[in-house]
Each structure stands twice: as structure tokens, then as C-alpha cells.
Amino acid sequence: MSTDDPERLLAEALRAQATRAPADTSQVGYGLLSGSEFGAITPPAPASESTTRLDDPAKQIPAWLILLLSLVLGLAAGAVVGLVTLL
């Protein structure tokens, strides 16, 4: 094995970097953009402020609308097929 082996050089560089790494990593957070993992930087919201949650509008499409759409599409497809058969 030569001394210029890329795998060996990479392994030695990683070992050297690992020996210089700090042992205590308790301050490392998840890297959130809001910085919420650091209590000293982002203070918690005051407990006296009350918040209200707005009701979410219904996100489900009503069944009658789906049936109406399928009826209109069926009629349109039938009209196209009927027109093509007449030609």
C-alpha cells in the first residue's frame, strides 16, 4: 500500500479532525431558523397573553359538487362521442 492512497489519507484526516472535536456538544440544536433551541436568544412568550385559534374552513369537497362535475363531464364526453359518430 502506498502512502498516497486516497482512502488512507481521508481516514487519517478524519481521525485528526475527530481528536480535535469538542467533547461537550450539548449546545448543538437542530439548526432551526427561528433559533428556538436556544432559550437565551429567544425568550418564551409571556404567560399572561392568551391566544385564540381560528377555525379552519372545511377542506373537504362536498359530495353533490363531485356528482355534478361527473354528470357534466359525462354529458360533455357523450356529446363529443355522438358528434364523432355522426361525422
C-alpha positions in Angstrom: 0.0 0.0 0.0 1.4 3.4 -0.9 1.5 6.4 1.3 -0.5 8.4 -1.3 -3.5 6.1 -1.0 -6.6 8.4 -1.1 -8.6 6.2 1.3 -5.8 6.2 3.9 -5.3 10.0 3.6 -9.0 10.5 4.2 -9.1 8.2 7.1 -6.1 10.0 8.7 -7.7 13.4 8.2 -11.0 12.2 9.7 -9.2 10.8 12.7 -7.2 14.0 13.2 -10.4 16.0 13.0 -12.2 13.8 15.5 -9.5 14.2 18.1 -9.8 18.0 17.8 -13.7 17.9 18.1 -15.1 19.3 21.3 -16.3 16.6 23.7 -19.4 18.6 25.0 -21.9 19.1 22.3 -24.9 19.9 24.5 -25.4 23.4 22.9 -25.9 21.9 19.4 -29.5 22.2 18.4 -31.5 21.2 15.4 -30.4 24.2 13.4 -33.9 25.8 13.3 -34.0 29.1 11.5 -36.1 30.6 14.3 -33.3 29.9 16.8 -35.9 28.4 19.2 -33.4 25.8 20.5 -31.5 28.5 22.4 -33.5 29.8 25.4 -31.2 32.8 26.0 -31.6 34.1 22.5 -35.4 33.6 22.1 -37.3 34.2 25.3 -40.5 32.3 25.8 -43.8 34.1 25.3 -45.4 35.7 28.4 -47.9 33.5 30.1 -50.4 36.4 30.5 -51.1 36.7 26.8 -53.9 34.5 25.7 -54.2 33.3 22.2 -57.2 32.2 20.2 -57.2 29.7 17.4 -59.2 30.4 14.3 -61.5 27.7 13.0 -60.1 26.1 9.8 -62.5 26.2 6.9 -63.8 22.9 5.7 -61.3 21.4 3.3 -63.4 18.6 2.0 -65.3 18.9 -1.3 -69.0 18.3 -0.9 -70.3 15.1 -2.5 -73.0 16.9 -4.5 -70.3 19.0 -6.2 -68.4 15.9 -7.2 -71.6 14.3 -8.6 -72.5 17.4 -10.5 -69.0 17.6 -12.0 -69.1 14.0 -13.0 -72.5 14.5 -14.6 -71.3 17.5 -16.6 -68.2 15.7 -17.8 -70.2 12.6 -18.7 -72.6 14.7 -20.8 -69.7 16.5 -22.5 -67.9 13.2 -23.3 -71.2 11.8 -24.6 -71.8 14.8 -26.8 -68.3 14.5 -28.3 -68.7 10.8 -29.0 -72.1 11.4 -30.5 -70.6 14.2 -32.7 -67.7 12.0 -33.8 -70.1 9.1 -34.8 -72.1 11.4 -37.0 -69.1 12.5 -38.9 
